[in-house]
Amino acid sequence: MSTLPVARPLAAIALLAAASVHAAPSAYYAATPVATPAHASLMTRDTPWRRAGATYIADRAPERAEVLCQLVAGHVGALSGFSAGGVAFDADRLALCNAKVKSAPTTSVAAR
């Protein structure tokens, strides 16, 4: 008896599993800016971020999630969402990140 009929379905299952793992983006962090992202990627300290649709994603990094959130907000502006390890920041934690957003420079006009 041949094992070929059994081998084909097993090979097909292995190929499908490999393809689905390869297709899924590996991201531990996700940062969604309020404004449409302008760049395909960015760098915060030693952490590279890449754009996936309207969100920047990154693999796990040595910095604390709160620090990374603040760093990304400092680069791209206010965030509408941030998650680490699949856990979304609540409104208070997100507000702390957005507090680090660089404000536009103000100009003062001296009275003459």
C-alpha positions in Angstrom: 0.0 0.0 0.0 1.3 3.5 -0.8 1.3 6.5 1.6 1.1 9.0 -1.2 -2.7 9.7 -0.8 -2.1 10.6 2.8 1.0 12.7 2.1 -0.7 15.0 -0.4 -3.3 16.4 2.1 -0.7 16.8 4.8 1.6 18.7 2.4 -1.3 20.9 1.4 -2.1 21.7 5.1 1.5 22.5 5.8 1.6 24.9 2.8 -1.5 26.7 3.9 -0.3 27.0 7.5 3.0 28.4 6.3 1.3 30.9 3.9 -1.1 32.2 6.7 1.8 32.7 9.1 3.8 34.5 6.5 0.9 36.8 5.5 0.1 37.9 9.0 2.1 41.0 10.0 4.1 40.5 13.1 3.4 43.6 15.2 3.4 44.0 18.9 2.7 47.7 18.9 0.1 49.6 16.8 -0.2 53.4 16.7 -3.0 55.1 14.8 -2.5 58.8 14.1 -5.4 61.2 14.0 -4.0 62.6 10.7 -3.4 60.4 7.7 0.1 59.0 7.9 2.5 60.9 5.7 5.4 58.5 5.6 5.8 54.8 4.9 8.0 54.3 8.0 9.5 56.1 11.0 12.1 55.5 13.6 11.8 56.1 17.4 15.1 55.6 19.1 16.0 52.0 18.1 12.5 50.9 17.1 11.5 50.9 13.4 7.8 51.4 12.6 6.2 50.6 9.3 2.8 51.8 8.0 0.1 49.3 7.6 -2.9 51.1 6.2 -3.6 54.1 8.5 -1.6 52.6 11.4 2.0 52.4 12.2 3.1 49.0 13.6 6.3 47.7 15.2 7.7 44.6 16.7 8.4 44.3 20.5 10.9 46.8 21.7 12.9 47.3 24.9 11.2 50.6 25.8 8.0 50.7 27.9 4.8 50.9 25.9 4.0 54.4 27.4 7.4 55.7 26.2 7.0 54.3 22.7 3.5 55.8 22.5 4.9 59.2 23.5 7.7 58.9 21.0 5.4 58.1 18.1 3.0 60.9 19.0 6.0 63.2 19.0 6.8 62.2 15.4 3.3 61.9 13.8 1.1 64.1 16.0 -1.9 63.1 18.1 -2.9 59.5 18.2 -6.5 58.2 18.1 -5.3 54.8 19.3 -2.3 52.8 20.6 -2.0 49.2 21.6 0.8 47.0 23.0 0.5 43.2 22.8 -3.1 43.5 21.6 -4.2 45.6 24.6 -5.5 49.0 23.7 -4.6 52.1 25.8 -7.5 53.6 27.6 -8.4 57.3 27.2 -6.2 58.4 30.1 -3.1 56.6 28.9 -3.7 57.8 25.4 -4.1 61.4 26.7 -0.6 61.1 28.4 0.9 60.1 25.0 -0.8 62.9 23.2 0.5 65.4 25.8 3.9 64.8 24.1 2.8 66.0 20.7 5.0 68.8 19.5 3.0 71.9 19.2 3.3 74.2 16.2 5.7 77.1 16.8 3.9 80.2 17.7 5.0 83.6 16.5 4.6 86.8 18.4 4.2 90.1 16.8 5.7 93.0 18.8 3.5 96.0 19.2 4.9 99.0 17.4 
